[in-house]
Amino acid sequence: MTFYLDENLPPAIAEALRRRGLDAVSAHEIGRTGISDPEQLAFAASEGRCLVTCNLRHFVELGREAVRHRRPHAGIILCPASLGDDIGAATRALARVAERYPQGFGEYGVIFLTQEPEP
């Protein structure tokens, strides 16, 4: 699984994922801030990257529209804002998703990222 973090998430999460050996880029790193949500999803899809966002309200609807209009994407991971603010927790949670779905989770997959309790 490869990740594309939209501008609502800190680029430090993408950096931390790469340190774990995962393929991740941030909208901040590649100059794609200020782009509309549909354009963000279309870009991620064109790159075969699962889009990760804290913008739950808009991307839930974009996921529905993708199914309705048969516009496949490479997945959407909805990250609660509280988790997106914690770089370590977000990185661990995304690494678990990558481990569980190494090939991605389908052309229309949408999941909600959760944090595991600390041991």
BELWO-V945421 format. One record per pair of residues at least 24 apart in sequence whose ideal C-beta (glycine too) atoms are under 7 Angstrom apart, sorted by sequence separation. I is the first residue (numbers start at 1). GAP is how many residues later the second one is. D is the distance in Angstrom with one decimal. If there is no record, write none. Layout:
((I & GAP & D) (I & GAP & D))
This chain:
((38 & 24 & 6.3) (50 & 24 & 5.2) (37 & 25 & 6.1) (49 & 25 & 5.6) (50 & 25 & 3.7) (51 & 25 & 5.2) (52 & 25 & 4.5) (53 & 25 & 6.6) (54 & 25 & 5.1) (7 & 26 & 4.3) (48 & 26 & 5.1) (53 & 26 & 6.5) (89 & 26 & 5.1) (45 & 27 & 6.8) (50 & 27 & 5.9) (52 & 27 & 5.9) (54 & 27 & 4.9) (45 & 28 & 4.0) (44 & 29 & 6.5) (45 & 29 & 5.5) (75 & 29 & 5.6) (44 & 30 & 6.1) (54 & 30 & 4.4) (74 & 30 & 5.9) (75 & 30 & 5.3) (83 & 30 & 6.1) (75 & 31 & 6.8) (41 & 32 & 5.6) (78 & 32 & 6.8) (83 & 32 & 5.3) (78 & 33 & 7.0) (80 & 33 & 7.0) (6 & 34 & 5.1) (73 & 34 & 6.6) (75 & 34 & 4.4) (76 & 34 & 4.5) (77 & 34 & 5.7) (78 & 34 & 4.9) (79 & 34 & 4.5) (72 & 35 & 3.4) (78 & 35 & 6.4) (72 & 36 & 6.2) (77 & 36 & 5.4) (4 & 40 & 4.2) (67 & 41 & 5.3) (52 & 42 & 6.7) (66 & 42 & 6.0) (4 & 43 & 6.4) (9 & 43 & 6.3) (9 & 44 & 7.0) (4 & 45 & 3.8) (6 & 45 & 6.2) (8 & 45 & 5.6) (9 & 45 & 6.1) (2 & 46 & 6.5) (3 & 46 & 6.0) (4 & 46 & 6.9) (6 & 46 & 6.9) (8 & 46 & 4.4) (2 & 47 & 4.7) (3 & 47 & 5.6) (4 & 47 & 5.3) (5 & 47 & 4.8) (6 & 47 & 4.6) (8 & 47 & 5.3) (63 & 47 & 4.2) (2 & 48 & 6.8) (4 & 48 & 6.9) (1 & 49 & 5.8) (3 & 49 & 5.5) (6 & 49 & 6.8) (50 & 54 & 6.1) (9 & 70 & 6.7) (16 & 71 & 6.0) (20 & 71 & 7.0) (22 & 73 & 6.5) (13 & 74 & 5.5) (17 & 74 & 5.8) (9 & 75 & 5.1) (12 & 75 & 5.0) (16 & 75 & 4.1) (20 & 75 & 5.6) (8 & 76 & 7.0) (22 & 76 & 5.4) (10 & 77 & 6.4) (13 & 77 & 5.1) (17 & 77 & 6.0) (13 & 78 & 5.8) (17 & 78 & 6.9) (3 & 91 & 6.5) (1 & 96 & 6.8) (1 & 97 & 4.6) (1 & 100 & 5.4) (1 & 101 & 6.0) (1 & 103 & 5.0))
